[in-house]
Amino acid sequence: MKIARRSLLLGSAGLAALAMAGCSDDDEDHGPGTIVQVASDDSRFSILVEAVAAAGLVDTLNGAGPFTVFAPTNDAFAALLAELGTTKEALLANKALLTAVLTYHVLGGKVLAADVVALPKPATVTTVQGASFTVGADLGITDARGRTARLLVTDVMASNGVIHAIDKVILPPA
């Protein structure tokens, strides 16, 4: 199994609000932080942020981008750990797997929800990991293993891309 840059999929109404509310009047012109910074500001993405760090992807996701990240929540990671019968510590220790899974959650370029809605369905999307997933008419994401994730929050803006929160960790081909 590979854990694509899923760790980057960070989002939710609270995350967007937090990113905006966190700016003082003096910070107004600076806009949101990078994908990693925006995710770090929301406790619902703490496991994703830990995974990104463990995989050595922080510098990449803090880079210029643009990136689109389908970010699984902590609940999504908890469900994956139960599904795999493993611990968070064991998952974070497997850098090769973690990198593959996390990068499977990342697209090169900035893809907003309106762009996804406009695609003919089902749409096949290629990730930076190299494998693809499909997006159905209901905007559900079906990974390479037939598992389905749902969008929870879309268009959480970051200075180097956009985050869409999802309810399941998607997995690349075995």
C-alpha positions in Angstrom: 0.0 0.0 0.0 1.1 3.5 -0.6 0.1 6.5 1.4 -0.2 9.3 -1.2 0.2 12.9 -0.3 -3.2 12.6 1.1 -1.9 14.2 4.1 -2.3 17.4 2.3 -6.0 17.2 1.8 -6.9 19.7 4.4 -10.2 21.4 4.6 -13.5 22.2 6.2 -15.5 25.2 6.8 -13.8 25.6 10.1 -10.4 25.4 8.5 -11.3 28.1 6.0 -12.7 30.3 8.7 -9.7 29.7 10.9 -7.3 30.6 8.1 -9.2 33.8 7.5 -9.9 34.6 11.1 -6.3 34.0 12.1 -5.2 37.1 10.1 -5.0 40.3 12.0 -5.6 43.6 10.2 -1.8 43.9 9.8 -1.7 40.5 8.1 -4.6 41.2 5.8 -2.5 41.6 2.7 -0.6 38.4 3.3 -3.5 36.0 2.6 -3.5 32.4 3.7 -0.4 30.4 4.5 0.9 27.4 2.5 -1.0 24.1 2.4 1.0 22.8 5.3 0.5 25.9 7.4 -3.2 26.0 6.7 -3.5 22.3 7.7 -1.4 22.8 10.8 -3.8 25.5 12.0 -6.7 22.9 12.2 -6.5 20.1 14.8 -8.7 17.9 12.6 -5.7 17.5 10.3 -3.0 16.8 13.0 -2.4 13.2 11.8 -2.1 14.4 8.2 0.4 17.0 9.3 2.4 14.4 11.2 2.3 12.1 8.2 3.5 14.8 5.9 6.4 15.5 8.2 7.3 11.8 8.7 7.3 11.3 4.9 9.6 14.3 4.5 7.1 16.2 2.3 6.8 19.4 4.3 9.3 21.4 2.1 7.5 20.1 -1.1 4.1 21.1 0.1 5.4 24.4 1.4 6.8 25.0 -2.1 5.5 27.2 -4.9 3.0 24.7 -6.3 0.3 25.2 -7.1 -1.1 22.0 -5.6 -4.5 20.5 -5.0 -4.6 18.3 -1.9 -7.4 16.0 -1.0 -6.9 16.0 2.7 -8.2 13.2 4.9 -9.3 14.2 8.4 -8.1 12.6 11.6 -11.3 10.4 11.6 -10.3 9.2 8.1 -6.9 8.2 9.3 -8.4 6.5 12.4 -10.6 4.4 10.1 -7.6 3.5 7.9 -5.6 2.3 10.9 -8.5 0.1 12.0 -9.0 -1.2 8.4 -5.3 -2.1 8.2 -5.0 -3.3 11.7 -2.0 -1.1 12.4 -1.0 1.7 14.7 -0.3 5.4 13.8 3.3 4.9 15.0 3.8 1.9 12.6 2.2 3.8 9.7 4.3 6.9 10.3 7.5 4.7 10.5 6.9 3.3 7.0 8.2 6.3 5.0 8.0 4.6 1.5 4.3 3.6 2.0 3.5 6.9 3.6 5.0 8.8 0.7 3.2 6.8 -1.9 -0.2 7.2 -0.1 0.3 10.9 0.6 1.3 11.8 -2.9 -1.7 9.9 -4.2 -3.8 12.7 -2.5 -2.1 15.5 -4.4 -2.6 16.9 -7.9 -0.2 19.2 -9.7 -2.0 22.5 -10.3 -4.9 24.2 -8.6 -8.2 22.5 -9.1 -11.2 24.2 -7.6 -14.6 22.5 -6.9 -16.2 24.2 -9.9 -13.5 22.8 -12.1 -14.3 19.2 -10.9 -18.0 19.8 -11.3 -17.4 20.8 -14.9 -15.6 17.6 -15.8 -17.5 14.9 -17.7 -18.2 12.0 -15.3 -16.7 9.7 -14.4 -13.5 11.7 -14.7 -10.1 10.1 -14.3 -7.6 12.2 -12.4 -3.8 11.5 -12.3 -2.0 12.3 -9.1 1.6 13.4 -8.5 2.2 9.8 -7.2 1.6 8.7 -10.8 -1.6 6.6 -10.4 -5.1 7.9 -10.9 -8.5 7.9 -9.2 -12.0 8.7 -10.6 -14.5 11.3 -9.7 -18.2 10.3 -10.1 -21.3 12.3 -10.9 -21.9 12.6 -7.1 -18.3 14.0 -6.8 -17.3 10.8 -4.8 -13.7 9.8 -5.3 -13.0 6.2 -6.1 -9.4 5.1 -5.5 -7.5 2.4 -7.4 -8.7 -0.2 -4.9 -12.4 0.6 -5.3 -12.7 2.5 -2.0 -14.9 5.6 -2.1 -14.2 9.0 -0.3 -16.6 11.9 0.0 -15.8 15.6 -0.1 -16.5 17.2 3.2 -15.3 20.7 2.5 -14.0 22.2 -0.7 -11.9 25.2 -1.9 -9.9 25.9 1.3 -7.4 28.3 -0.2 -3.7 28.3 0.6 -1.0 30.5 -0.9 0.3 27.6 -3.0 -2.9 25.9 -3.9 -6.2 24.5 -2.6 -7.3 21.9 -0.1 -10.4 19.7 -0.3 -11.2 17.8 2.9 -12.2 14.1 2.4 -13.7 11.5 4.7 -11.5 8.6 3.8 -7.8 8.0 3.1 -7.6 6.9 -0.6 -5.1 4.3 -1.6 -3.1 3.8 -4.8 -2.8 0.5 -6.5 -1.2 -2.3 -4.4 
